[in-house]
């Protein structure tokens, strides 16, 4: 059984995809993707022996060794050199900081048109959104979900090759539908974080930077209230 966070990741993956689950931990997501008939092949990778051993045990209990190869790898490093590299069309990275996700993506796999990423950052979401657009990805879906006492966001991005810069307010607020309760919770948290940052700069002598932050904050509020479309 997946928790709400991984269930949302699961729901972002299309039937028939070949997935690489980076940081697979105990392999729960990989096993569910095969068990529920979404994927015929899932590559489960982890940087640490302990979690990967736990994943192998769970995979073996289901008898999925042929469908879920488990590979010890720092991010996608070993995956890129494996026999599975050309088959993968979806990469899942969940439960890591935005900077770590970026580092994994920058160092490894070459992306082709249509390649899909399903990402669940724990921190630095705005940095991740900026990086995706600067590196030729388009975020096509984004949703938030409560799991325990926290609210998480999961985003789906597809490689198009078109590299653009998104606005700061869009990077902060993302692309979730804020008419939905869970997304509204997430958006409110993001808005309040930026509000706190803005208030911390009110005594700054850099008036131009302060004015930019104020404009970003106002636009972020309009996005939260569904009064404005994202400008990218």
URWODA-V769236 format. One record per backbone hydrogen bond with DSSP energy under -1.0 kcal/mol. CO is the residue of the C=O (numbers start at 0). NH is the residue of the N-H. Records with the same first field share a line. If there is no record, write none. Layout:
CO: NH  NH
This chain:
2: 6
3: 7
4: 8
5: 9
6: 10
8: 11
9: 12
13: 16
17: 88  89
18: 42
19: 91
20: 44
23: 26
26: 30
27: 31
28: 32
29: 33
30: 34
31: 35
32: 37  38
33: 36
37: 15
40: 18
42: 20
43: 70
44: 22  23
45: 72
47: 51
48: 52
49: 53
50: 54
51: 55
52: 56
53: 57
54: 58
55: 59
56: 60
57: 61
58: 63
63: 67
66: 41
68: 43
70: 45
72: 74
73: 76
75: 79
78: 81
81: 84
83: 86  87
88: 115
89: 19
90: 117
91: 21
92: 119
95: 121
96: 100
97: 101
98: 102
99: 103
100: 104
101: 105
102: 106
111: 114
114: 158
115: 90
116: 156
117: 92
118: 154
119: 94
122: 97
123: 127
124: 128
125: 129
126: 130
127: 131
128: 132
129: 133
130: 134
131: 136
132: 135  163
135: 159  160
137: 157
140: 155
142: 153
144: 151
146: 149
149: 146
151: 144
153: 142
154: 118
155: 139  140
156: 116
157: 137
158: 113
166: 170
167: 171
168: 172
169: 173
176: 179
179: 183
180: 184
181: 185
182: 186
183: 187
184: 188
185: 189
186: 190
187: 191
188: 192
189: 193
190: 194
191: 195
192: 196
193: 197
194: 198
195: 199
197: 200
198: 201
200: 203
204: 206
205: 209
206: 210
207: 211
208: 212
209: 213
210: 214
211: 215
212: 216
213: 217
214: 218
215: 219
216: 220
217: 221
218: 222
219: 223
220: 224
221: 226
222: 225
230: 166
